[in-house]
Amino acid sequence: MKFRSTRAMAGDVSFKEAVFAGLAADGGLFHPTSIPALGQLIASFSPESRYTDIAKALTYHLLEPEISRESAARIIDNAYDFSPVLRPLDETLSLLELYHGPSYAFKDFGAFFLASCMVEFLAEDNRQAIILVATSGDTGSAVARAFYRKDNVQVVILYPSGRVSNLQEKQLTTLGENITALEVGGTFDDCQRMVKEAFTDPELNRALNLTSANSINLGRLVPQSYYYVYAYAQIRKQLKGDIYFCVPSGNFGNLTAGVYAWQWGLPARGFVASTNVNDVVPEYLKTGKFNPRPSIPTLSNAMDVGNPSNMERLQAVFGGGRKQMSSVLHGEVVTDRETLETIREIKDRFDLFVDPHTAVGYLGASRFRQKRGIRREDRIIVLATAHPAKFLETVKRATGMEPELPEGLREALSLPKKSIPVNGTLDDLKKFLLSRFSRS
């Protein structure tokens, strides 16, 4: 595939170029210029297909001849020693657990693929890169783990002070070495704006080789489509009706990846975008008006996004029309009170702890099932995005109990925090980057 900016009709670039550019020169996001027909390949996968085999096949067929079959296999083998887990809850609804990687969040799947690609590409070119990342929670910890001690890479993570959980903050601030955490006085939207402005700043781009590992980077977005295919493969032989996916949504990268898979041949009937009260996309789906606004802090903090970047990609997919988008996407909005009630309900009904983001997805799927009259032969798969132990305070508040803390999270909590406070302006970020990394 080739890629171009969401804001321009010319200037196709390769996957490698898009990965290292992060953001297009005109400020837009890279998206595919063609729709590969992979329906036959997707239909060939079965419940016996390993996740890594599916990922290797999709990587090769999407990106050849730029990436050879051997290179695709090497990238996947270096990226993944973990896999999704599909957990049925009742006859129509299942959770796709995406938190069994090193940072215990779904973003491991994109971050480790991107890290593997970048290390391979940088070694080929004998050069270094500085990765800028804005995080509202789990992105930072996933990127930190994926790139920790990797050759030729420095990572700078921007996160909003006081707006991530204690565990999330520990995961992204305790590694050190080639990982630097900037604690921004502001919101996630401020962090995201600073990163975007840095990529279009001429002085910074002359002095430094900047790239991104946010969901604005195709190197993270493309592999997130793979677990949708994996989930379908797990139930394909027994599926008698339609399949839907419900995605807890904030910056909308995860949902965009699912829509890409649908474009490529995944036979999904539709997607539910389940948000917290930061509901600019569900509002758009209902009214046709896209009204970005400052984000509101919630219990599902990784989804506290008031101006989701990937809306540009979704509009590019659907030709900028609400009617086309709403024929495939359905929006649901969940409050903090409802989130707590849902965490408690899932524990009571299924003896299962879930994090607040997954709870938002579960309630969104349940409402969608009632509104649409989902049939017994249909299936809804809810993406379970983070380990419940990453949100101990919220889970305990909802259930009166705490989930067991995995060893990796216990270790992170015991380490000292290392962060650098900065204001929410490009000038502060620019000053730090040039003083730390400029060779002039």
C-alpha positions as CSV (number, residue, x, y, z in Angstrom):
1,M,0.0,0.0,0.0
2,K,0.9,3.7,-0.4
3,F,-0.3,6.4,1.9
4,R,-1.2,10.1,1.7
5,S,-2.3,12.9,4.0
6,T,-6.0,13.2,5.0
7,R,-5.6,16.9,3.9
8,A,-4.2,16.5,0.5
9,M,-4.9,14.5,-2.6
10,A,-1.3,14.2,-3.8
11,G,2.1,13.2,-2.4
12,D,1.9,9.4,-1.8
13,V,4.5,8.0,0.5
14,S,5.7,4.5,1.4
15,F,4.9,2.8,4.7
16,K,8.5,3.4,5.9
17,E,8.2,7.1,5.1
18,A,4.9,7.4,6.8
19,V,6.2,5.6,9.9
20,F,9.1,8.0,10.4
21,A,7.2,11.2,9.4
22,G,4.5,10.4,11.9
23,L,2.4,13.4,10.8
24,A,2.1,14.6,7.2
25,A,3.8,17.9,6.3
26,D,0.5,19.6,5.9
27,G,-0.6,18.6,9.4
28,G,-2.8,15.8,8.2
29,L,-2.7,12.1,9.1
30,F,-1.4,9.4,6.7
31,H,-4.1,7.0,5.5
32,P,-4.1,4.2,2.8
33,T,-4.6,5.4,-0.8
34,S,-6.0,2.0,-1.8
35,I,-8.2,-0.7,-0.4
36,P,-6.5,-4.1,-0.6
37,A,-8.9,-7.1,-1.2
38,L,-8.0,-9.5,1.7
39,G,-11.4,-11.1,2.1
40,Q,-10.1,-14.5,0.8
41,L,-7.1,-14.4,3.1
42,I,-9.1,-13.4,6.1
43,A,-11.6,-16.3,5.4
44,S,-8.7,-18.7,5.4
45,F,-7.9,-18.2,9.1
46,S,-9.4,-20.6,11.6
47,P,-9.6,-21.0,15.4
48,E,-6.4,-23.0,15.1
49,S,-4.5,-20.0,13.5
50,R,-1.9,-18.5,15.9
51,Y,-2.0,-14.7,16.3
52,T,1.5,-14.4,15.1
53,D,0.7,-16.4,11.9
54,I,-2.2,-14.1,11.2
55,A,-0.1,-11.0,11.8
56,K,2.7,-12.2,9.6
57,A,0.3,-13.0,6.7
58,L,-1.5,-9.6,7.0
59,T,1.7,-7.6,7.3
60,Y,3.1,-9.2,4.1
61,H,0.0,-8.9,2.0
62,L,-0.6,-5.3,3.1
63,L,2.9,-4.0,2.7
64,E,4.6,-6.1,0.1
65,P,6.8,-5.5,-1.9
66,E,8.1,-2.9,0.5
67,I,8.3,-5.5,3.2
68,S,9.3,-9.0,2.2
69,R,7.7,-12.2,3.6
70,E,11.0,-12.8,5.5
71,S,11.0,-9.2,6.9
72,A,7.3,-9.5,7.9
73,A,8.1,-12.7,9.8
74,R,11.1,-11.1,11.5
75,I,9.1,-8.0,12.6
76,I,6.3,-10.1,14.0
77,D,8.6,-12.6,15.8
78,N,10.5,-9.7,17.4
79,A,7.3,-7.9,18.4
80,Y,5.0,-10.5,19.9
81,D,5.4,-13.1,22.6
82,F,1.8,-12.4,23.7
83,S,-1.7,-12.8,22.1
84,P,-5.3,-11.7,22.5
85,V,-7.7,-13.9,24.5
86,L,-11.4,-14.2,23.5
87,R,-13.6,-14.7,26.5
88,P,-17.3,-15.5,25.9
89,L,-19.6,-14.0,28.5
90,D,-23.1,-15.1,27.2
91,E,-24.6,-16.4,24.0
92,T,-24.0,-13.3,22.0
93,L,-21.4,-11.2,23.8
94,S,-17.7,-11.8,24.3
95,L,-14.7,-9.9,25.5
96,L,-11.5,-9.7,23.4
97,E,-8.9,-9.4,26.1
98,L,-6.0,-7.2,24.8
99,Y,-4.2,-6.7,28.0
100,H,-1.9,-9.7,28.2
101,G,1.2,-7.9,27.0
102,P,4.0,-6.3,29.0
103,S,2.2,-3.0,29.8
104,Y,-1.2,-4.8,30.4
105,A,-3.0,-2.7,27.8
106,F,-4.2,-3.1,24.2
107,K,-1.7,-0.5,23.0
108,D,1.1,-3.1,23.4
109,F,0.0,-4.6,20.0
110,G,0.6,-1.4,18.1
111,A,3.6,-0.2,20.1
112,F,5.6,-3.4,19.9
113,F,5.0,-3.8,16.2
114,L,6.0,-0.1,15.6
115,A,9.2,-0.6,17.7
116,S,10.1,-3.7,15.8
117,C,9.6,-2.0,12.5
118,M,11.6,1.1,13.5
119,V,14.5,-0.8,14.8
120,E,14.7,-2.8,11.6
121,F,14.4,0.3,9.4
122,L,16.9,2.4,11.5
123,A,19.4,-0.4,11.3
124,E,19.1,-0.6,7.6
125,D,19.7,3.2,7.3
126,N,22.2,3.5,10.1
127,R,20.4,6.4,11.7
128,Q,18.7,7.4,15.0
129,A,15.2,8.8,15.8
130,I,13.5,10.7,18.6
131,I,10.0,9.6,19.2
132,L,7.4,12.0,20.6
133,V,4.4,10.6,22.3
134,A,1.3,12.2,23.9
135,T,-0.5,9.9,26.3
136,S,-3.8,10.0,28.2
137,G,-2.7,6.9,30.0
138,D,-1.9,3.5,28.4
139,T,-0.1,4.7,25.3
140,G,2.8,6.0,27.3
141,S,3.4,2.8,29.2
142,A,3.1,0.7,26.1
143,V,5.5,2.8,24.1
144,A,7.9,3.0,27.0
145,R,8.0,-0.8,27.3
146,A,8.2,-1.4,23.6
147,F,11.1,0.9,23.0
148,Y,13.0,0.5,26.3
149,R,16.7,-0.1,25.6
150,K,16.1,-0.3,21.9
151,D,19.1,0.7,19.7
152,N,19.0,4.1,17.9
153,V,15.9,5.4,19.6
154,Q,15.1,8.1,22.2
155,V,11.6,8.3,23.5
156,V,9.9,11.5,25.0
157,I,6.5,10.9,26.5
158,L,4.2,13.9,27.3
159,Y,1.4,13.2,29.8
160,P,-1.1,15.4,31.6
161,S,-0.1,16.0,35.3
162,G,-2.7,14.5,37.7
163,R,-4.8,13.0,34.9
164,V,-3.4,9.5,34.7
165,S,-3.7,6.8,37.3
166,N,-0.9,6.1,39.7
167,L,0.0,2.8,38.1
168,Q,-0.1,4.4,34.6
169,E,2.2,7.2,35.8
170,K,4.6,4.7,37.4
171,Q,4.8,2.6,34.2
172,L,5.8,5.5,32.0
173,T,8.1,7.4,34.5
174,T,10.2,4.7,36.1
175,L,12.2,3.2,33.3
176,G,14.7,5.9,32.5
177,E,17.7,5.3,30.1
178,N,16.3,6.1,26.6
179,I,12.8,6.9,28.0
180,T,12.1,10.5,29.2
181,A,8.7,11.5,30.7
182,L,7.5,15.1,30.5
183,E,4.8,16.0,33.0
184,V,2.7,18.6,31.3
185,G,0.6,21.2,33.2
186,G,-2.6,20.8,31.2
187,T,-4.8,18.2,29.5
188,F,-4.2,15.4,27.1
189,D,-5.4,17.6,24.4
190,D,-2.6,20.1,25.3
191,C,-0.1,17.2,25.1
192,Q,-1.4,16.1,21.7
193,R,-1.4,19.7,20.4
194,M,2.3,20.1,21.5
195,V,3.3,17.0,19.7
196,K,1.5,18.0,16.5
197,E,3.0,21.5,16.6
198,A,6.5,20.0,17.1
199,F,6.2,17.9,13.9
200,T,5.4,21.0,11.8
201,D,8.0,23.3,13.4
202,P,10.8,24.0,10.8
203,E,13.5,24.6,13.4
204,L,12.9,21.4,15.3
205,N,12.7,19.3,12.1
206,R,15.9,20.7,10.8
207,A,17.7,19.9,14.0
208,L,16.2,16.6,15.0
209,N,14.8,13.4,13.4
210,L,11.4,13.4,15.0
211,T,8.7,10.8,14.7
212,S,5.7,9.7,16.7
213,A,4.3,6.5,18.3
214,N,0.8,7.8,19.0
215,S,-2.1,6.3,17.1
216,I,-1.5,9.1,14.6
217,N,1.4,6.9,13.4
218,L,0.4,4.2,10.9
219,G,3.0,1.9,12.3
220,R,0.8,1.5,15.4
221,L,-2.5,1.8,13.6
222,V,-2.1,-0.9,11.0
223,P,-1.2,-3.8,13.4
224,Q,-4.2,-2.9,15.6
225,S,-6.4,-4.1,12.8
226,Y,-4.9,-7.6,13.2
227,Y,-6.7,-8.6,16.4
228,Y,-10.1,-7.9,14.8
229,V,-9.2,-10.5,12.2
230,Y,-8.0,-12.8,14.9
231,A,-11.3,-12.5,16.9
232,Y,-13.3,-13.3,13.7
233,A,-11.1,-16.3,13.0
234,Q,-11.8,-17.6,16.5
235,I,-15.6,-17.8,15.9
236,R,-15.8,-18.0,12.1
237,K,-16.7,-21.7,12.0
238,Q,-19.5,-21.3,14.5
239,L,-20.8,-17.9,13.4
240,K,-24.4,-18.2,11.9
241,G,-25.3,-14.5,11.9
242,D,-23.6,-11.1,11.9
243,I,-20.5,-10.0,13.9
244,Y,-20.2,-6.6,15.5
245,F,-17.4,-5.0,17.4
246,C,-17.8,-2.6,20.3
247,V,-14.8,-0.3,20.9
248,P,-14.2,1.8,24.0
249,S,-13.1,5.0,22.3
250,G,-11.2,8.2,23.0
251,N,-8.7,9.2,20.3
252,F,-10.5,6.7,18.0
253,G,-7.3,5.0,16.7
254,N,-8.5,1.5,17.9
255,L,-11.9,1.9,16.2
256,T,-10.2,3.3,13.0
257,A,-8.0,0.2,12.8
258,G,-11.2,-2.0,13.0
259,V,-12.8,0.1,10.2
260,Y,-9.6,-0.5,8.1
261,A,-9.9,-4.2,8.6
262,W,-13.6,-4.0,7.6
263,Q,-12.5,-2.2,4.4
264,W,-10.0,-4.9,3.6
265,G,-12.5,-7.7,3.8
266,L,-13.4,-8.4,7.5
267,P,-17.1,-9.2,7.4
268,A,-18.1,-7.0,10.3
269,R,-21.7,-5.8,10.2
270,G,-20.9,-2.7,12.2
271,F,-19.0,-1.0,15.0
272,V,-20.1,0.6,18.3
273,A,-18.1,3.6,19.4
274,S,-18.6,3.6,23.2
275,T,-17.3,6.8,24.9
276,N,-17.4,8.4,28.2
277,V,-18.9,11.9,28.5
278,N,-16.3,13.2,26.1
279,D,-18.8,12.4,23.4
280,V,-17.9,14.5,20.3
281,V,-18.0,11.6,17.9
282,P,-21.3,10.1,19.1
283,E,-22.7,13.6,18.9
284,Y,-21.5,13.9,15.3
285,L,-23.1,10.6,14.4
286,K,-26.4,11.9,15.7
287,T,-26.3,15.5,14.5
288,G,-23.7,15.8,11.8
289,K,-22.0,18.5,13.8
290,F,-18.4,17.9,14.9
291,N,-17.8,20.2,17.9
292,P,-14.3,19.6,19.5
293,R,-14.1,21.0,23.0
294,P,-11.9,20.7,26.1
295,S,-11.9,17.2,27.6
296,I,-13.6,16.4,30.9
297,P,-11.8,14.2,33.4
298,T,-13.5,10.9,34.0
299,L,-12.9,7.5,35.6
300,S,-12.0,6.1,32.1
301,N,-9.2,8.6,31.7
302,A,-7.5,7.1,28.6
303,M,-10.7,8.2,26.7
304,D,-10.7,11.8,28.0
305,V,-10.2,13.3,24.6
306,G,-12.1,16.3,23.4
307,N,-10.7,16.5,19.9
308,P,-9.9,13.0,18.6
309,S,-7.2,13.0,16.0
310,N,-8.4,10.0,14.1
311,M,-11.7,11.6,13.2
312,E,-9.8,12.9,10.2
313,R,-9.1,9.3,9.1
314,L,-12.7,8.2,9.7
315,Q,-13.9,11.1,7.6
316,A,-11.4,10.1,4.9
317,V,-12.7,6.6,4.9
318,F,-16.4,7.6,4.7
319,G,-15.9,10.6,2.3
320,G,-16.6,13.2,5.0
321,G,-20.3,12.2,5.2
322,R,-22.2,11.6,8.4
323,K,-24.7,9.4,6.6
324,Q,-22.1,7.0,5.3
325,M,-20.3,6.9,8.7
326,S,-23.4,6.4,10.7
327,S,-24.4,3.4,8.5
328,V,-21.4,1.6,9.9
329,L,-20.7,3.2,13.2
330,H,-23.1,3.6,16.2
331,G,-22.3,5.8,19.2
332,E,-23.0,5.2,22.9
333,V,-22.2,7.5,25.8
334,V,-21.5,6.2,29.4
335,T,-21.3,8.3,32.5
336,D,-18.9,7.7,35.5
337,R,-21.9,6.5,37.6
338,E,-22.9,4.0,34.9
339,T,-19.2,2.9,34.6
340,L,-19.1,2.0,38.3
341,E,-22.4,0.2,38.1
342,T,-21.2,-1.8,35.1
343,I,-17.9,-2.8,36.8
344,R,-20.0,-4.1,39.7
345,E,-22.5,-5.8,37.5
346,I,-19.9,-7.7,35.5
347,K,-18.2,-8.9,38.8
348,D,-21.6,-10.0,40.2
349,R,-22.8,-11.8,37.0
350,F,-19.6,-13.3,35.7
351,D,-17.2,-13.2,38.7
352,L,-14.9,-11.1,36.5
353,F,-13.0,-7.8,37.2
354,V,-12.9,-5.3,34.3
355,D,-11.3,-1.9,34.1
356,P,-13.4,1.3,33.6
357,H,-12.7,1.5,29.8
358,T,-13.9,-2.0,29.2
359,A,-16.9,-1.3,31.4
360,V,-17.8,1.6,29.1
361,G,-17.5,-0.8,26.1
362,Y,-19.6,-3.5,27.8
363,L,-22.5,-1.1,28.6
364,G,-22.3,0.4,25.1
365,A,-22.6,-3.1,23.6
366,S,-25.5,-4.0,25.9
367,R,-27.4,-0.9,24.9
368,F,-26.7,-1.5,21.3
369,R,-27.9,-5.1,21.6
370,Q,-31.2,-3.9,23.0
371,K,-31.7,-1.1,20.5
372,R,-30.9,-3.2,17.4
373,G,-32.6,-6.3,18.5
374,I,-29.4,-8.5,18.1
375,R,-30.4,-12.0,17.2
376,R,-29.3,-15.1,19.0
377,E,-27.1,-16.1,16.1
378,D,-25.3,-12.7,16.0
379,R,-22.1,-11.9,18.0
380,I,-20.9,-8.7,19.6
381,I,-17.2,-8.6,20.6
382,V,-16.2,-6.0,23.1
383,L,-12.6,-4.9,23.1
384,A,-11.3,-5.2,26.7
385,T,-8.5,-2.7,26.6
386,A,-6.7,-2.7,30.0
387,H,-6.0,-5.0,32.9
388,P,-8.4,-4.1,35.8
389,A,-5.4,-3.9,38.2
390,K,-4.3,-0.8,36.5
391,F,-7.3,0.9,38.0
392,L,-7.3,-0.5,41.5
393,E,-9.0,2.5,43.1
394,T,-11.9,2.6,40.7
395,V,-12.4,-1.2,40.7
396,K,-12.4,-1.3,44.5
397,R,-14.8,1.6,44.6
398,A,-17.2,-0.3,42.4
399,T,-16.9,-3.8,43.8
400,G,-15.4,-3.4,47.3
401,M,-12.6,-5.7,46.2
402,E,-9.2,-5.4,44.4
403,P,-8.1,-7.6,41.5
404,E,-4.8,-9.3,42.0
405,L,-1.8,-7.1,40.9
406,P,0.3,-8.8,38.2
407,E,4.0,-9.0,39.0
408,G,5.0,-6.4,36.3
409,L,2.7,-3.8,37.9
410,R,3.9,-4.6,41.4
411,E,7.5,-4.0,40.2
412,A,6.6,-0.7,38.6
413,L,4.9,0.6,41.8
414,S,8.1,0.0,43.8
415,L,10.3,2.2,41.5
416,P,10.9,5.9,41.9
417,K,9.1,8.3,39.5
418,K,11.3,10.2,37.1
419,S,9.6,13.1,35.3
420,I,10.4,16.6,34.1
421,P,7.6,19.2,34.6
422,V,6.8,21.5,31.6
423,N,4.1,24.0,30.7
424,G,1.6,23.1,28.0
425,T,3.2,25.1,25.2
426,L,5.3,24.3,22.2
427,D,8.0,26.7,23.4
428,D,8.6,24.7,26.5
429,L,8.7,21.4,24.5
430,K,11.0,22.9,21.9
431,K,13.4,24.3,24.5
432,F,13.7,20.8,26.1
433,L,14.2,18.9,22.9
434,L,16.8,21.2,21.5
435,S,18.8,21.4,24.7
436,R,18.7,17.6,25.2
437,F,19.1,16.2,21.7
438,S,20.4,18.9,19.3
439,R,23.9,18.1,18.0
440,S,24.6,21.8,17.0
